[in-house]
Amino acid sequence: MKKIFVLLTNLNQADVIVTLFCTFLSFLNILFCSQIETWYLNVLMNCLIILFVFFISYQSKKNTKIFYNHVHFWYFVPLIFLFFKEVYLMVDPVRGIIIDNELIKIDRLIFGFDPTIELYKISSPFFTELLQIVYGTFFFLPVILGIDLILRDKTSEFKYSTFIIVYGFILSFIGYILFPAIGPRFTLHSFDTNNIEMPGLFFTDMLREIVNSGESIPTGTPNPASVVQRDAFPSGHTQMTLLVMYLSVKFGSRLKIFFLVNGSLLIFATVYLRYHYVADLIGGFLFMLLTLWSGKYFYNWWDKKTDRTDLLIN
């Protein structure tokens, strides 16, 4: 038991959340193994991830080589994509529904109309191009924030920001399982004619194809609405962008103006480009609040439990 406790104390807060999420996903895969075709591969991958987390956390703490510290800092980046794909393989077999009709009703209750349809009236190739490029910056924002904090020797702030970002992504993935939805580009609009109805200038089609491929619907996919990721609610783009904006202000990032301006445009782009309902944005905002509220308590609790000297968050 003492050895197990020592191994656990090597883990930082983000490591713990990753380990717990792997355990949670493995439990769901085993529980619904008759419905999830790849359940055994998912469980195997989760076990390997847990072993890796314990290994890299141990090496990072005991080994003087800076290589292990860098790996420990940045392994979360590819891991988020792996989780994203595992959840994709699980959501439809486990849930078998989408809640888009309910989200459409919420938008109509708030506005009296469908926001994506109204925004189409003000669309232009230049505006579409700009917002599609801004939308494409999403996955780079946490990395840029992390690099900025490291370059300024704000190690404790970087560790907390890393934890919040990883925790936020994981909460959004749980949201996809609870509230599967595909978004207005499939329900209120024709996905096949999206490029024709909302053309850009130079890079829009290419950037859309990158997004579509990441969501498992590359060009030529038959009936894309049936196989696309169920990841509209909550809007992870809104939730995570708001978290980056908040952290950049809280820790005095030199790039906070960029994060605030780019982030605001990005959140607007999620609706303008037909990826999300406004209801999804509201969900993303609520999940952002949940991430900050619960994350702060867990982060401080683990620091005290393991006698760490990280920054305690008020």
Secondary structure in CASP SS format (residue, H / E / C, confidence):
PFRMAT SS
TARGET T0000
AUTHOR 0000-0000-0000
METHOD secondary structure of the structure
MODEL  1
M C 1.00
K H 1.00
K H 1.00
I H 1.00
F H 1.00
V H 1.00
L H 1.00
L H 1.00
T H 1.00
N H 1.00
L C 1.00
N C 1.00
Q H 1.00
A H 1.00
D H 1.00
V H 1.00
I H 1.00
V H 1.00
T H 1.00
L H 1.00
F H 1.00
C H 1.00
T H 1.00
F H 1.00
L H 1.00
S H 1.00
F H 1.00
L H 1.00
N H 1.00
I H 1.00
L H 1.00
F C 1.00
C C 1.00
S C 1.00
Q C 1.00
I C 1.00
E C 1.00
T C 1.00
W H 1.00
Y H 1.00
L H 1.00
N H 1.00
V H 1.00
L H 1.00
M H 1.00
N H 1.00
C H 1.00
L H 1.00
I H 1.00
I H 1.00
L H 1.00
F H 1.00
V H 1.00
F H 1.00
F H 1.00
I H 1.00
S H 1.00
Y H 1.00
Q H 1.00
S H 1.00
K H 1.00
K H 1.00
N C 1.00
T C 1.00
K C 1.00
I H 1.00
F H 1.00
Y H 1.00
N H 1.00
H H 1.00
V H 1.00
H H 1.00
F H 1.00
W H 1.00
Y C 1.00
F H 1.00
V H 1.00
P H 1.00
L H 1.00
I H 1.00
F H 1.00
L H 1.00
F H 1.00
F H 1.00
K H 1.00
E H 1.00
V H 1.00
Y H 1.00
L H 1.00
M H 1.00
V H 1.00
D H 1.00
P H 1.00
V H 1.00
R H 1.00
G C 1.00
I C 1.00
I C 1.00
I C 1.00
D H 1.00
N H 1.00
E H 1.00
L H 1.00
I H 1.00
K H 1.00
I H 1.00
D H 1.00
R H 1.00
L H 1.00
I H 1.00
F H 1.00
G C 1.00
F C 1.00
D C 1.00
P H 1.00
T H 1.00
I H 1.00
E H 1.00
L H 1.00
Y H 1.00
K C 1.00
I C 1.00
S C 1.00
S C 1.00
P H 1.00
F H 1.00
F H 1.00
T H 1.00
E H 1.00
L H 1.00
L H 1.00
Q H 1.00
I H 1.00
V H 1.00
Y H 1.00
G C 1.00
T C 1.00
F C 1.00
F C 1.00
F H 1.00
L H 1.00
P H 1.00
V H 1.00
I H 1.00
L H 1.00
G H 1.00
I H 1.00
D H 1.00
L H 1.00
I H 1.00
L H 1.00
R C 1.00
D C 1.00
K C 1.00
T H 1.00
S H 1.00
E H 1.00
F H 1.00
K H 1.00
Y H 1.00
S H 1.00
T H 1.00
F H 1.00
I H 1.00
I H 1.00
V H 1.00
Y H 1.00
G H 1.00
F H 1.00
I H 1.00
L H 1.00
S H 1.00
F H 1.00
I H 1.00
G H 1.00
Y H 1.00
I H 1.00
L H 1.00
F C 1.00
P C 1.00
A C 1.00
I C 1.00
G C 1.00
P H 1.00
R H 1.00
F H 1.00
T H 1.00
L C 1.00
H C 1.00
S C 1.00
F H 1.00
D H 1.00
T H 1.00
N H 1.00
N H 1.00
I H 1.00
E H 1.00
M C 1.00
P C 1.00
G C 1.00
L C 1.00
F C 1.00
F C 1.00
T H 1.00
D H 1.00
M H 1.00
L H 1.00
R H 1.00
E H 1.00
I H 1.00
V H 1.00
N H 1.00
S H 1.00
G H 1.00
E C 1.00
S C 1.00
I C 1.00
P C 1.00
T C 1.00
G C 1.00
T C 1.00
P C 1.00
N C 1.00
P H 1.00
A H 1.00
S H 1.00
V H 1.00
V C 1.00
Q C 1.00
R C 1.00
D C 1.00
A C 1.00
F C 1.00
P C 1.00
S C 1.00
G H 1.00
H H 1.00
T H 1.00
Q H 1.00
M H 1.00
T H 1.00
L H 1.00
L H 1.00
V H 1.00
M H 1.00
Y H 1.00
L H 1.00
S H 1.00
V H 1.00
K H 1.00
F C 1.00
G C 1.00
S C 1.00
R C 1.00
L C 1.00
K H 1.00
I H 1.00
F H 1.00
F H 1.00
L H 1.00
V H 1.00
N H 1.00
G H 1.00
S H 1.00
L H 1.00
L H 1.00
I H 1.00
F H 1.00
A H 1.00
T H 1.00
V H 1.00
Y H 1.00
L C 1.00
R C 1.00
Y C 1.00
H C 1.00
Y C 1.00
V H 1.00
A H 1.00
D H 1.00
L H 1.00
I H 1.00
G H 1.00
G H 1.00
F H 1.00
L H 1.00
F H 1.00
M H 1.00
L H 1.00
L H 1.00
T H 1.00
L H 1.00
W H 1.00
S H 1.00
G H 1.00
K H 1.00
Y H 1.00
F H 1.00
Y H 1.00
N H 1.00
W H 1.00
W H 1.00
D H 1.00
K H 1.00
K H 1.00
T C 1.00
D C 1.00
R C 1.00
T C 1.00
D C 1.00
L C 1.00
L C 1.00
I C 1.00
N C 1.00
END
